[in-house]
């Protein structure tokens, strides 16, 4: 079994970046808003 690389997430409100191993993480630790995968965020 291989470990997946951490995914980079960004908060849609405060733009805080965070690398996480668990894809279920979806809440920003800083402001509490939604986190999304960096690859999927478009302005």
Number of C-alpha atoms within 10 A of each C-alpha: 3 4 6 8 10 12 15 16 25 22 23 18 12 14 15 14 16 17 13 15 12 11 12 8 13 17 15 21 13 10 12 12 15 16 24 22 18 16 10 8 12 6 3
